[in-house]
């Protein structure tokens, strides 16, 4: 179900200058976009370790003969290629989030991040504030609580932040704005088909 709001009914599309009608993105679309991003991240992170794991299992961790050294080189090549893939994936995600307000998962789900006034939040709003500043803020609070009361306190803060954002996704009257949306003054909208 798409809801309309006062500040994103007509949004200027940055690339062609046309205004388009948008509504607030549903919780399901946002959750699926996040899950897609997690799947892409998992697949990218899997690549560097496949060669190393295959080498370790096949040779039981021994390095000595020509075949074992070749296996190690193959494993290390897999690791470095995978690392390059992770870097490329990160750059692509940052580029699209900065330019379009969309991660790859959001692109697939046809949703995007906008400032509450309908503008593109750009790199600062989408990447620095919404992603990095939010993560650092939660990590600092969790670390302080963790130091004060132990690891369980740290875990509780992380879980509390997650649950608060999850609940806010379903609050239609608040335009489904999560805590990191509030921090960055953003809203997530559904793009027309």
C-alpha positions as CSV (number, residue, x, y, z in Angstrom):
1,X,0.0,0.0,0.0
2,X,1.4,3.3,-1.0
3,X,0.7,6.4,1.0
4,X,1.0,10.0,-0.3
5,X,2.3,12.8,1.8
6,X,2.7,16.5,1.6
7,X,6.3,16.8,0.7
8,X,6.9,14.1,-1.9
9,X,3.7,14.2,-4.0
10,X,5.6,15.8,-6.9
11,X,9.4,15.3,-7.0
12,X,11.8,16.6,-9.5
13,X,13.7,13.8,-11.3
14,X,17.3,15.0,-11.3
15,X,18.3,13.5,-14.7
16,X,15.6,14.8,-17.0
17,X,14.1,17.7,-14.9
18,X,10.6,16.3,-15.0
19,X,8.4,16.1,-11.9
20,X,7.1,12.6,-11.0
21,X,4.4,11.5,-8.7
22,X,5.6,9.4,-5.8
23,X,4.3,7.9,-2.6
24,X,5.9,6.7,0.6
25,X,7.6,3.3,0.1
26,X,6.0,0.4,1.9
27,X,7.7,-1.5,4.7
28,X,7.8,-4.6,2.6
29,X,9.6,-2.9,-0.2
30,X,12.2,-1.4,2.2
31,X,12.8,-4.7,3.9
32,X,13.2,-6.6,0.6
33,X,15.6,-3.9,-0.6
34,X,17.7,-4.3,2.6
35,X,17.6,-8.1,2.2
36,X,18.7,-7.9,-1.4
37,X,21.6,-5.6,-0.3
38,X,22.6,-8.2,2.3
39,X,22.4,-11.0,-0.2
40,X,24.6,-9.1,-2.7
41,X,27.1,-8.3,0.2
42,X,27.2,-12.0,1.2
43,X,27.8,-13.2,-2.3
44,X,30.6,-10.6,-2.8
45,X,32.2,-11.5,0.5
46,X,31.9,-15.2,-0.3
47,X,34.2,-15.0,-3.3
48,X,37.5,-14.2,-1.5
49,X,37.1,-17.1,0.8
50,X,36.1,-19.9,-1.6
51,X,39.6,-20.4,-3.0
52,X,41.2,-20.2,0.4
53,X,38.7,-22.6,1.9
54,X,39.0,-25.1,-1.0
55,X,42.8,-25.0,-0.6
56,X,42.7,-25.5,3.2
57,X,40.3,-28.4,2.9
58,X,42.1,-30.1,0.1
59,X,45.6,-29.8,1.6
60,X,44.6,-29.9,5.2
61,X,46.5,-26.6,5.6
62,X,49.9,-28.0,4.5
63,X,52.2,-26.1,2.1
64,X,55.1,-27.9,0.7
65,X,54.8,-29.5,-2.8
66,X,54.4,-27.9,-6.1
67,X,50.7,-28.7,-6.2
68,X,50.1,-27.2,-2.8
69,X,52.0,-24.0,-3.7
70,X,49.9,-23.8,-6.9
71,X,46.7,-24.3,-4.8
72,X,47.9,-21.6,-2.4
73,X,48.5,-19.2,-5.3
74,X,45.1,-20.0,-6.7
75,X,43.6,-19.4,-3.3
76,X,45.4,-16.1,-2.8
77,X,44.4,-15.0,-6.3
78,X,40.8,-15.8,-5.4
79,X,41.2,-13.7,-2.3
80,X,42.6,-10.6,-4.1
81,X,40.1,-10.8,-6.9
82,X,37.3,-11.1,-4.3
83,X,38.8,-8.1,-2.4
84,X,38.8,-6.1,-5.7
85,X,35.1,-7.2,-6.1
86,X,34.3,-5.9,-2.7
87,X,35.9,-2.6,-3.4
88,X,34.1,-2.3,-6.8
89,X,30.8,-3.2,-5.2
90,X,31.3,-0.6,-2.4
91,X,32.1,2.1,-5.0
92,X,29.1,1.2,-7.1
93,X,26.8,1.3,-4.1
94,X,28.1,4.7,-3.0
95,X,27.9,6.1,-6.5
96,X,24.2,5.1,-6.9
97,X,23.3,6.1,-3.4
98,X,24.9,9.5,-4.0
99,X,23.5,10.1,-7.5
100,X,20.1,8.5,-7.2
101,X,19.4,8.0,-3.5
102,X,19.3,4.2,-4.3
103,X,21.3,1.2,-3.3
104,X,21.2,-1.7,-5.7
105,X,18.4,-3.3,-3.6
106,X,16.4,-0.1,-3.7
107,X,16.9,0.2,-7.5
108,X,15.4,-3.3,-7.9
109,X,12.5,-2.5,-5.6
110,X,12.0,0.8,-7.4
111,X,12.3,2.9,-4.2
112,X,14.6,5.8,-3.4
113,X,15.7,8.1,-0.6
114,X,14.8,11.8,-0.8
115,X,15.2,14.8,1.5
116,X,11.9,15.7,3.1
117,X,11.6,18.6,0.7
118,X,11.9,16.3,-2.3
119,X,15.5,16.9,-3.2
120,X,18.2,14.3,-3.7
121,X,20.1,14.0,-0.4
122,X,23.3,13.3,-2.4
123,X,26.5,11.8,-0.9
124,X,26.3,13.7,2.4
125,X,22.7,12.9,3.1
126,X,22.5,9.3,1.8
127,X,26.0,7.9,2.6
128,X,27.6,10.1,5.3
129,X,24.6,10.9,7.5
130,X,22.1,8.2,6.8
131,X,24.5,5.2,6.7
132,X,27.9,6.1,8.3
133,X,26.9,8.7,10.9
134,X,23.9,6.5,12.0
135,X,26.2,3.4,12.3
136,X,28.9,5.3,14.2
137,X,26.3,6.9,16.5
138,X,24.8,3.5,17.4
139,X,28.2,1.9,17.8
140,X,29.4,4.7,20.2
141,X,26.3,4.4,22.3
142,X,26.5,0.6,22.3
143,X,30.2,0.7,23.2
144,X,29.6,3.1,26.1
145,X,26.8,1.0,27.4
146,X,28.9,-2.1,26.8
147,X,31.7,-0.6,28.9
148,X,29.3,0.4,31.7
149,X,27.3,-2.8,32.0
150,X,29.1,-5.4,29.8
151,X,28.7,-7.0,26.5
152,X,25.0,-7.7,27.0
153,X,24.3,-4.0,27.3
154,X,26.1,-3.4,24.0
155,X,24.0,-6.2,22.3
156,X,20.9,-4.7,23.8
157,X,21.5,-1.3,22.4
158,X,22.1,-2.7,18.9
159,X,19.0,-4.8,19.1
160,X,17.0,-1.9,20.5
161,X,18.1,0.3,17.5
162,X,17.2,-2.4,15.1
163,X,13.8,-3.0,16.7
164,X,13.0,0.7,16.9
165,X,13.7,1.2,13.2
166,X,11.7,-2.0,12.3
167,X,8.7,-0.7,14.3
168,X,9.0,2.8,12.7
169,X,8.8,1.2,9.2
170,X,5.2,0.3,9.9
171,X,4.1,3.7,11.3
172,X,2.2,5.2,8.3
173,X,1.4,8.5,10.1
174,X,5.1,9.1,10.6
175,X,5.7,8.4,6.8
176,X,7.5,5.2,7.7
177,X,10.6,7.3,8.7
178,X,13.2,5.4,10.7
179,X,15.6,6.9,13.1
180,X,18.3,7.2,10.5
181,X,15.7,8.9,8.2
182,X,15.0,11.4,11.0
183,X,18.8,11.9,11.5
184,X,19.3,12.6,7.8
185,X,16.0,14.4,7.2
186,X,15.1,11.9,4.6
187,X,12.1,9.8,3.5
188,X,12.0,6.7,1.3
189,X,9.5,6.9,-1.6
190,X,8.2,4.4,-4.2
191,X,8.9,5.4,-7.8
192,X,6.2,5.0,-10.4
193,X,6.5,2.0,-12.8
